[in-house]
Amino acid sequence: MTATAPLRVGLVGYGLAGSVFHAPLIAATEGLVLDTVTTGNPERQAQARAAHPGVRVADSPEELWARADELDLVVVATPNKTHVPIATAALTAGLPVVVDKPVAGTAAEARELAALAEERGLLLSVFQNRRWDNDFLTLRRLLAEGALGDVQRFESRFERWRPQLKGGWRESGAPEEIGGLLFDLGSHVVDQALVLFGPAVRVYAESDVRRPAAEADDDTFIAITHANGVRSHLYVSATTAQLGPRFRVLGSSAGFVKYGLDPQEADLREGLLPEPGTPWGVEPESLWGRLGAGESPLTGGGVPVESAPGDYPAYYAAVAAAVRGTGTNPVTAHEAAAALDVLEAARRSAREGITVTL
């Protein structure tokens, strides 16, 4: 690898995460090239070749380790239970690694992976793309400006209405699959809360299996008390017939309410790609959040706050810089481990009906 040559990326897994998120973002990032897609599924192999002409295809990760000197980065976008063994093998082969969330099933495993990466002097980053959602970036800006005063309560909802099961490992109740919404969407909302308001000291949770024939949690609530006194109330659900606000943030001088999901996932699913000079992650004014005090945003109270453009491409641009040694890791495994501490505490809280002190 020369200073100017693009970094060659091997992508392991070409399901939803690999095909919709990782492959398009890698291909769209200056300084990265999607070299190889690894999947044993012939249909997905054909999809990868069609979407990314010239990409090489491998049947198994072992084929990547055999030619590790031809790659500069490995991205793990496989089912949750395989994240740790595949990331371990990649690091052992001498390759920097990006792992989709959750990086592991336990915080202890995440810290073991972090230690291995540090021992070998390699990047280990976790794909927490929703740090680059438009609503999250907008809220971070408002907090930096002090627009809400001292934040007292943070409400975050990642809710869906999916009364019918879709099937697959994400909905499996088998513990080894690491399925269910707590570790899926919960990984996002917990990570965002910790980034915004710092370490958690207490965790309480309620976790239910609502849909007929469902095995894994599909309706979960997490309450976090942060060390600074902020309380986060986090909701993840597939059974929400009426969706609540994505964010409701209450401070000593104002509140901020924002409805609707960031548009980037929907655009990527439609095959739209971020391109230089072309608007990306922009939503209409009708979906902007509102800032105010003592008034309901549903009746026009408060003032509209222009949403910052969402910016998933920033994650892989930061990864490329970190691999080259010109930037820092955008999401460390230690940060992911702290989120897993909360998720494990939430699971215990829901199971035992207690508040867990960290």
VOPAGU-2260 file (C-alpha; in pm, 1 decimal, decimal comma):
REM VOPAGU-2260
SITE   aa  ch    i         X         Y         Z
SITE  MET   A    0       0,0       0,0       0,0
SITE  THR   A    1     136,4     340,1     -98,1
SITE  ALA   A    2      35,9     671,6      54,0
SITE  THR   A    3    -203,5     743,7    -230,8
SITE  ALA   A    4    -328,6     397,9    -329,2
SITE  PRO   A    5    -685,5     322,3    -223,4
SITE  LEU   A    6    -731,5      90,8      71,7
SITE  ARG   A    7    -851,3    -250,7     -42,3
SITE  VAL   A    8   -1151,9    -369,2     157,4
SITE  GLY   A    9   -1273,9    -722,7     209,8
SITE  LEU   A   10   -1641,7    -734,9     310,6
SITE  VAL   A   11   -1756,4   -1046,6     494,6
SITE  GLY   A   12   -2131,1   -1094,8     461,8
SITE  TYR   A   13   -2372,2    -967,7     197,9
SITE  GLY   A   14   -2711,9    -974,9     364,9
SITE  LEU   A   15   -2900,5    -660,7     465,6
SITE  ALA   A   16   -2608,4    -496,7     646,5
SITE  GLY   A   17   -2349,5    -583,8     385,2
SITE  SER   A   18   -2548,9    -506,3      72,3
SITE  VAL   A   19   -2747,8    -200,0     187,3
SITE  PHE   A   20   -2509,2     -25,3     423,3
SITE  HIS   A   21   -2147,2    -134,2     402,8
SITE  ALA   A   22   -2084,9    -210,5      35,3
SITE  PRO   A   23   -2244,8     111,6     -96,9
SITE  LEU   A   24   -2074,2     331,8     161,8
SITE  ILE   A   25   -1734,8     168,2     103,5
SITE  ALA   A   26   -1774,2     210,5    -271,7
SITE  ALA   A   27   -1869,3     575,7    -228,0
SITE  THR   A   28   -1577,6     664,6       1,9
SITE  GLU   A   29   -1275,2     828,4    -153,3
SITE  GLY   A   30    -963,5     630,0     -70,5
SITE  LEU   A   31   -1146,8     297,6     -30,7
SITE  VAL   A   32   -1216,9      30,2    -290,8
SITE  LEU   A   33   -1441,7    -271,8    -242,1
SITE  ASP   A   34   -1202,2    -549,6    -337,1
SITE  THR   A   35   -1378,6    -867,7    -224,4
SITE  VAL   A   36   -1724,2    -968,7    -104,1
SITE  THR   A   37   -1741,7   -1289,9      96,1
SITE  THR   A   38   -2062,7   -1491,6      92,1
SITE  GLY   A   39   -2135,3   -1856,8      26,2
SITE  ASN   A   40   -2479,3   -1776,0    -114,9
SITE  PRO   A   41   -2473,3   -1793,6    -498,5
SITE  GLU   A   42   -2764,8   -1550,9    -534,6
SITE  ARG   A   43   -2591,0   -1293,6    -315,6
SITE  GLN   A   44   -2267,1   -1348,3    -503,7
SITE  ALA   A   45   -2449,9   -1259,4    -824,7
SITE  GLN   A   46   -2604,6    -954,1    -658,9
SITE  ALA   A   47   -2263,0    -834,8    -544,7
SITE  ARG   A   48   -2112,8    -873,5    -892,4
SITE  ALA   A   49   -2405,0    -687,6   -1048,6
SITE  ALA   A   50   -2396,4    -401,6    -798,1
SITE  HIS   A   51   -2016,2    -369,7    -792,0
SITE  PRO   A   52   -1863,9    -465,8   -1128,7
SITE  GLY   A   53   -1512,2    -598,4   -1094,6
SITE  VAL   A   54   -1547,3    -701,8    -730,7
SITE  ARG   A   55   -1394,0   -1033,3    -638,4
SITE  VAL   A   56   -1611,1   -1292,0    -462,7
SITE  ALA   A   57   -1500,6   -1541,9    -198,9
SITE  ASP   A   58   -1698,1   -1830,6     -53,3
SITE  SER   A   59   -1555,8   -1808,3     299,0
SITE  PRO   A   60   -1355,6   -1572,5     522,3
SITE  GLU   A   61   -1067,2   -1818,7     520,5
SITE  GLU   A   62   -1002,1   -1722,3     159,5
SITE  LEU   A   63    -937,6   -1366,0     278,8
SITE  TRP   A   64    -691,4   -1469,6     547,5
SITE  ALA   A   65    -500,0   -1672,8     287,1
SITE  ARG   A   66    -430,8   -1352,0      91,9
SITE  ALA   A   67    -428,0   -1102,4     376,2
SITE  ASP   A   68    -135,5    -920,1     213,8
SITE  GLU   A   69    -370,9    -817,8     -69,8
SITE  LEU   A   70    -612,3    -639,0     164,6
SITE  ASP   A   71    -592,4    -334,7     391,2
SITE  LEU   A   72    -919,4    -360,3     584,2
SITE  VAL   A   73   -1185,7    -621,7     663,2
SITE  VAL   A   74   -1548,7    -535,7     734,1
SITE  VAL   A   75   -1758,2    -789,6     926,7
SITE  ALA   A   76   -2129,0    -768,7     837,1
SITE  THR   A   77   -2236,9   -1121,3     927,5
SITE  PRO   A   78   -2491,3   -1250,5    1184,0
SITE  ASN   A   79   -2420,9   -1135,7    1538,3
SITE  LYS   A   80   -2297,2   -1469,7    1672,2
SITE  THR   A   81   -2012,3   -1472,6    1418,1
SITE  HIS   A   82   -1876,7   -1122,5    1487,6
SITE  VAL   A   83   -1621,4   -1223,8    1750,6
SITE  PRO   A   84   -1470,3   -1529,6    1576,0
SITE  ILE   A   85   -1444,1   -1355,8    1238,6
SITE  ALA   A   86   -1300,9   -1034,5    1384,1
SITE  THR   A   87   -1053,2   -1239,9    1587,7
SITE  ALA   A   88    -940,4   -1426,3    1276,7
SITE  ALA   A   89    -900,7   -1101,4    1080,7
SITE  LEU   A   90    -692,7    -937,8    1353,5
SITE  THR   A   91    -483,8   -1253,0    1386,9
SITE  ALA   A   92    -420,4   -1234,9    1011,8
SITE  GLY   A   93    -286,7    -882,7    1061,2
SITE  LEU   A   94    -582,1    -690,7     918,2
SITE  PRO   A   95    -760,2    -382,7    1058,8
SITE  VAL   A   96   -1127,9    -452,3    1119,1
SITE  VAL   A   97   -1466,6    -282,8    1115,4
SITE  VAL   A   98   -1741,5    -484,6    1287,2
SITE  ASP   A   99   -2112,0    -415,8    1260,2
SITE  LYS   A  100   -2293,7    -357,8    1587,7
SITE  PRO   A  101   -2318,1    -522,7    1831,1
SITE  VAL   A  102   -1947,7    -599,6    1815,1
SITE  ALA   A  103   -1999,1    -893,9    2051,6
SITE  GLY   A  104   -2256,1   -1062,3    2271,2
SITE  THR   A  105   -2094,3    -945,1    2593,7
SITE  ALA   A  106   -1886,3    -652,0    2709,9
SITE  ALA   A  107   -1612,4    -893,2    2819,5
SITE  GLU   A  108   -1580,8   -1029,9    2465,5
SITE  ALA   A  109   -1567,3    -676,6    2324,9
SITE  ARG   A  110   -1283,6    -586,6    2561,8
SITE  GLU   A  111   -1096,8    -904,1    2469,6
SITE  LEU   A  112   -1121,3    -807,3    2102,5
SITE  ALA   A  113   -1002,1    -454,7    2186,7
SITE  ALA   A  114    -703,9    -597,6    2372,6
SITE  LEU   A  115    -611,9    -818,4    2076,3
SITE  ALA   A  116    -629,6    -522,7    1837,7
SITE  GLU   A  117    -415,0    -309,7    2067,9
SITE  GLU   A  118    -163,2    -589,8    2110,7
SITE  ARG   A  119    -125,6    -612,9    1733,1
SITE  GLY   A  120    -139,1    -239,5    1671,1
SITE  LEU   A  121    -445,2    -267,9    1447,4
SITE  LEU   A  122    -762,5     -66,4    1409,8
SITE  LEU   A  123   -1080,0    -221,0    1551,4
SITE  SER   A  124   -1383,0      -1,5    1485,9
SITE  VAL   A  125   -1754,6     -60,2    1539,7
SITE  PHE   A  126   -2014,1      48,5    1282,6
SITE  GLN   A  127   -2242,1     272,3    1487,4
SITE  ASN   A  128   -2376,5     455,3    1184,7
SITE  ARG   A  129   -2657,9     627,9    1372,7
SITE  ARG   A  130   -2411,3     866,1    1531,5
SITE  TRP   A  131   -2434,0    1024,6    1185,5
SITE  ASP   A  132   -2814,9    1040,3    1166,8
SITE  ASN   A  133   -2949,3    1385,6    1086,9
SITE  ASP   A  134   -3150,2    1412,9    1409,0
SITE  PHE   A  135   -2854,2    1308,0    1625,2
SITE  LEU   A  136   -2619,8    1555,2    1455,5
SITE  THR   A  137   -2881,2    1828,4    1499,6
SITE  LEU   A  138   -2925,6    1750,1    1867,6
SITE  ARG   A  139   -2548,2    1749,1    1926,6
SITE  ARG   A  140   -2534,2    2094,5    1770,3
SITE  LEU   A  141   -2813,8    2223,6    1994,1
SITE  LEU   A  142   -2645,2    2082,6    2303,9
SITE  ALA   A  143   -2311,5    2238,1    2206,9
SITE  GLU   A  144   -2488,4    2573,0    2168,9
SITE  GLY   A  145   -2656,0    2538,7    2510,5
SITE  ALA   A  146   -2996,5    2585,2    2346,0
SITE  LEU   A  147   -3178,8    2364,7    2598,6
SITE  GLY   A  148   -3002,5    2476,7    2914,9
SITE  ASP   A  149   -2917,9    2185,9    3146,9
SITE  VAL   A  150   -3064,2    1865,5    3001,7
SITE  GLN   A  151   -3274,2    1673,8    3250,6
SITE  ARG   A  152   -3440,1    1399,5    3046,3
SITE  PHE   A  153   -3363,6    1240,8    2709,9
SITE  GLU   A  154   -3631,0    1033,2    2538,8
SITE  SER   A  155   -3531,3     833,6    2232,3
SITE  ARG   A  156   -3756,9     603,6    2033,1
SITE  PHE   A  157   -3671,1     361,4    1755,3
SITE  GLU   A  158   -4017,6     223,7    1693,4
SITE  ARG   A  159   -4172,8      25,5    1410,5
SITE  TRP   A  160   -4509,6    -131,1    1330,7
SITE  ARG   A  161   -4431,6    -487,2    1221,0
SITE  PRO   A  162   -4710,6    -706,5    1358,1
SITE  GLN   A  163   -4602,3   -1001,0    1140,3
SITE  LEU   A  164   -4278,2   -1185,1    1203,1
SITE  LYS   A  165   -4016,4   -1169,5     929,1
SITE  GLY   A  166   -3820,4   -1472,2    1046,6
SITE  GLY   A  167   -3444,1   -1518,9    1049,4
SITE  TRP   A  168   -3180,0   -1507,9    1319,3
SITE  ARG   A  169   -3268,2   -1153,2    1430,6
SITE  GLU   A  170   -3597,4   -1283,7    1567,9
SITE  SER   A  171   -3455,9   -1605,6    1709,8
SITE  GLY   A  172   -3486,9   -1673,8    2080,4
SITE  ALA   A  173   -3173,6   -1890,8    2086,8
SITE  PRO   A  174   -2924,8   -1712,1    2316,9
SITE  GLU   A  175   -2629,0   -1785,9    2090,3
SITE  GLU   A  176   -2792,2   -1592,4    1804,1
SITE  ILE   A  177   -2789,0   -1263,7    2003,4
SITE  GLY   A  178   -3124,7   -1177,6    1848,8
SITE  GLY   A  179   -3404,5    -950,3    1966,6
SITE  LEU   A  180   -3444,0    -574,3    1963,9
SITE  LEU   A  181   -3250,3    -510,0    2285,7
SITE  PHE   A  182   -2919,8    -594,5    2117,0
SITE  ASP   A  183   -3031,1    -477,6    1771,0
SITE  LEU   A  184   -3196,1    -135,0    1782,9
SITE  GLY   A  185   -3101,4    -109,5    2149,2
SITE  SER   A  186   -2736,2     -96,3    2044,4
SITE  HIS   A  187   -2812,7     226,8    1859,0
SITE  VAL   A  188   -3020,4     411,1    2117,4
SITE  VAL   A  189   -2789,9     318,6    2406,3
SITE  ASP   A  190   -2479,4     422,1    2212,5
SITE  GLN   A  191   -2637,6     757,4    2128,6
SITE  ALA   A  192   -2736,8     819,5    2490,7
SITE  LEU   A  193   -2384,8     745,3    2615,9
SITE  VAL   A  194   -2225,7     967,3    2351,0
SITE  LEU   A  195   -2455,8    1255,8    2443,5
SITE  PHE   A  196   -2465,7    1228,1    2821,1
SITE  GLY   A  197   -2177,3    1011,9    2935,2
SITE  PRO   A  198   -2143,2     700,7    3150,8
SITE  ALA   A  199   -2438,0     514,7    3298,4
SITE  VAL   A  200   -2456,5     439,3    3669,1
SITE  ARG   A  201   -2797,7     267,9    3693,1
SITE  VAL   A  202   -3010,8      73,6    3446,0
SITE  TYR   A  203   -3372,5     -40,4    3461,4
SITE  ALA   A  204   -3552,3    -219,5    3177,4
SITE  GLU   A  205   -3877,4    -383,1    3072,1
SITE  SER   A  206   -3856,4    -633,0    2787,7
SITE  ASP   A  207   -4146,6    -821,1    2635,3
SITE  VAL   A  208   -4223,7   -1069,6    2359,6
SITE  ARG   A  209   -4553,7    -938,2    2222,9
SITE  ARG   A  210   -4620,9   -1093,2    1882,5
SITE  PRO   A  211   -4775,4   -1439,3    1848,6
SITE  ALA   A  212   -4510,0   -1706,2    1787,4
SITE  ALA   A  213   -4229,3   -1455,6    1852,5
SITE  GLU   A  214   -3925,4   -1584,7    2041,6
SITE  ALA   A  215   -3711,1   -1275,7    2102,5
SITE  ASP   A  216   -3791,8    -941,6    2264,0
SITE  ASP   A  217   -3984,2    -713,3    2030,9
SITE  ASP   A  218   -4095,3    -439,2    2272,7
SITE  THR   A  219   -3834,1    -308,8    2514,6
SITE  PHE   A  220   -3786,9      -1,9    2735,5
SITE  ILE   A  221   -3456,3     101,1    2895,0
SITE  ALA   A  222   -3408,8     368,0    3161,2
SITE  ILE   A  223   -3054,5     493,4    3220,4
SITE  THR   A  224   -2937,4     721,9    3497,7
SITE  HIS   A  225   -2616,6     887,7    3382,2
SITE  ALA   A  226   -2335,0     989,2    3615,1
SITE  ASN   A  227   -2414,2    1356,4    3545,0
SITE  GLY   A  228   -2776,4    1315,3    3657,4
SITE  VAL   A  229   -2941,9    1308,7    3313,5
SITE  ARG   A  230   -3206,5    1038,1    3276,5
SITE  SER   A  231   -3243,4     863,2    2941,7
SITE  HIS   A  232   -3564,3     680,8    2853,8
SITE  LEU   A  233   -3512,7     461,2    2548,6
SITE  TYR   A  234   -3777,3     267,5    2356,0
SITE  VAL   A  235   -3722,6       3,2    2087,5
SITE  SER   A  236   -4022,1    -179,6    1947,8
SITE  ALA   A  237   -4164,5    -364,1    1649,9
SITE  THR   A  238   -4519,1    -345,2    1789,5
SITE  THR   A  239   -4588,2      30,1    1798,1
SITE  ALA   A  240   -4917,5     103,8    1624,6
SITE  GLN   A  241   -4870,4     480,4    1668,3
SITE  LEU   A  242   -4513,6     603,7    1651,6
SITE  GLY   A  243   -4387,9     850,9    1908,4
SITE  PRO   A  244   -4125,4    1122,2    1855,6
SITE  ARG   A  245   -3780,3    1001,7    1759,7
SITE  PHE   A  246   -3634,7    1242,6    2017,6
SITE  ARG   A  247   -3789,4    1439,8    2302,5
SITE  VAL   A  248   -3521,4    1620,6    2500,3
SITE  LEU   A  249   -3615,0    1832,3    2802,4
SITE  GLY   A  250   -3383,0    2094,0    2948,1
SITE  SER   A  251   -3395,7    2365,7    3210,8
SITE  SER   A  252   -3472,2    2636,8    2955,6
SITE  ALA   A  253   -3619,3    2460,7    2649,5
SITE  GLY   A  254   -3716,5    2129,0    2496,5
SITE  PHE   A  255   -3655,3    1976,9    2154,1
SITE  VAL   A  256   -3894,7    1737,9    1982,1
SITE  LYS   A  257   -3818,3    1558,3    1654,7
SITE  TYR   A  258   -4036,1    1313,3    1462,5
SITE  GLY   A  259   -3936,3    1082,4    1178,5
SITE  LEU   A  260   -3633,6     868,9    1094,5
SITE  ASP   A  261   -3319,9     984,8     920,0
SITE  PRO   A  262   -3365,5     935,0     542,1
SITE  GLN   A  263   -3030,3     770,9     465,1
SITE  GLU   A  264   -3131,7     407,7     520,3
SITE  ALA   A  265   -3437,9     446,5     297,7
SITE  ASP   A  266   -3223,7     606,2      26,5
SITE  LEU   A  267   -2961,8     331,1      44,3
SITE  ARG   A  268   -3235,6      66,2      21,4
SITE  GLU   A  269   -3355,2     236,5    -296,7
SITE  GLY   A  270   -3006,5     214,7    -443,7
SITE  LEU   A  271   -2926,8     584,0    -406,5
SITE  LEU   A  272   -2562,3     657,7    -328,7
SITE  PRO   A  273   -2388,2     959,1    -178,8
SITE  GLU   A  274   -2199,6    1148,5    -448,5
SITE  PRO   A  275   -1968,3    1450,7    -415,1
SITE  GLY   A  276   -2154,5    1774,7    -476,0
SITE  THR   A  277   -2496,2    1608,9    -452,2
SITE  PRO   A  278   -2722,8    1666,6    -150,0
SITE  TRP   A  279   -2729,8    1363,7      81,1
SITE  GLY   A  280   -2911,6    1293,0     404,5
SITE  VAL   A  281   -3133,6    1599,6     363,8
SITE  GLU   A  282   -3495,4    1591,2     479,6
SITE  PRO   A  283   -3787,0    1825,0     404,5
SITE  GLU   A  284   -3869,3    2117,9     629,4
SITE  SER   A  285   -4191,9    1943,2     732,0
SITE  LEU   A  286   -3984,7    1692,9     930,9
SITE  TRP   A  287   -3761,6    1941,4    1111,3
SITE  GLY   A  288   -3770,3    1928,9    1488,6
SITE  ARG   A  289   -3901,9    2212,1    1704,1
SITE  LEU   A  290   -3739,4    2393,0    1994,9
SITE  GLY   A  291   -3937,0    2576,8    2258,6
SITE  ALA   A  292   -4081,6    2589,3    2609,5
SITE  GLY   A  293   -4438,0    2551,3    2736,4
SITE  GLU   A  294   -4591,1    2480,5    2395,8
SITE  SER   A  295   -4678,2    2170,0    2198,8
SITE  PRO   A  296   -4489,0    2114,9    1873,5
SITE  LEU   A  297   -4797,1    1935,0    1740,5
SITE  THR   A  298   -4990,2    2262,7    1744,0
SITE  GLY   A  299   -4705,4    2466,9    1600,3
SITE  GLY   A  300   -4540,7    2558,7    1927,9
SITE  GLY   A  301   -4172,5    2637,8    1940,0
SITE  VAL   A  302   -3951,4    2727,5    1648,3
SITE  PRO   A  303   -3843,1    2490,7    1369,6
SITE  VAL   A  304   -3481,2    2379,0    1379,2
SITE  GLU   A  305   -3325,7    2296,5    1045,1
SITE  SER   A  306   -3201,9    1938,2    1044,7
SITE  ALA   A  307   -2833,8    1887,1     977,7
SITE  PRO   A  308   -2775,8    1660,2     677,5
SITE  GLY   A  309   -2721,9    1299,2     775,1
SITE  ASP   A  310   -2370,0    1180,4     700,6
SITE  TYR   A  311   -2308,3     804,6     705,9
SITE  PRO   A  312   -2019,9     852,2     458,8
SITE  ALA   A  313   -1831,5    1035,9     734,8
SITE  TYR   A  314   -1788,8     708,1     922,8
SITE  TYR   A  315   -1593,8     532,2     648,7
SITE  ALA   A  316   -1398,6     847,7     565,7
SITE  ALA   A  317   -1286,9     850,1     929,2
SITE  VAL   A  318   -1202,4     478,6     917,1
SITE  ALA   A  319    -986,6     533,7     609,1
SITE  ALA   A  320    -800,0     815,2     785,0
SITE  ALA   A  321    -751,9     602,1    1096,8
SITE  VAL   A  322    -609,3     309,5     896,5
SITE  ARG   A  323    -368,3     549,1     725,2
SITE  GLY   A  324    -265,6     696,8    1060,3
SITE  THR   A  325    -395,4    1044,2     979,1
SITE  GLY   A  326    -706,7    1031,4    1196,8
SITE  THR   A  327    -861,9     863,9    1499,7
SITE  ASN   A  328   -1094,4     566,5    1530,7
SITE  PRO   A  329   -1451,1     702,4    1496,1
SITE  VAL   A  330   -1605,0     433,1    1721,8
SITE  THR   A  331   -1380,8     227,7    1947,8
SITE  ALA   A  332   -1445,2    -119,6    2081,9
SITE  HIS   A  333   -1415,7      22,3    2433,3
SITE  GLU   A  334   -1708,8     253,9    2359,7
SITE  ALA   A  335   -1902,0     -43,6    2225,3
SITE  ALA   A  336   -1815,5    -239,7    2540,2
SITE  ALA   A  337   -1958,0      39,5    2757,5
SITE  ALA   A  338   -2283,5      16,9    2560,5
SITE  LEU   A  339   -2282,5    -361,4    2604,6
SITE  ASP   A  340   -2244,5    -310,1    2980,6
SITE  VAL   A  341   -2574,9    -123,2    2966,1
SITE  LEU   A  342   -2742,8    -379,1    2738,7
SITE  GLU   A  343   -2638,3    -667,3    2963,4
SITE  ALA   A  344   -2762,1    -476,6    3267,1
SITE  ALA   A  345   -3091,5    -408,9    3088,2
SITE  ARG   A  346   -3135,7    -776,1    3009,6
SITE  ARG   A  347   -3074,0    -867,2    3373,4
SITE  SER   A  348   -3303,4    -590,6    3495,8
SITE  ALA   A  349   -3589,1    -705,7    3274,7
SITE  ARG   A  350   -3539,8   -1069,2    3370,2
SITE  GLU   A  351   -3515,8   -1011,6    3745,3
SITE  GLY   A  352   -3734,6    -702,2    3782,9
SITE  ILE   A  353   -3458,5    -498,4    3947,5
SITE  THR   A  354   -3256,2    -183,6    3891,8
SITE  VAL   A  355   -2893,7    -269,6    3815,8
SITE  THR   A  356   -2608,4     -51,7    3943,4
SITE  LEU   A  357   -2301,9     -38,5    3718,5
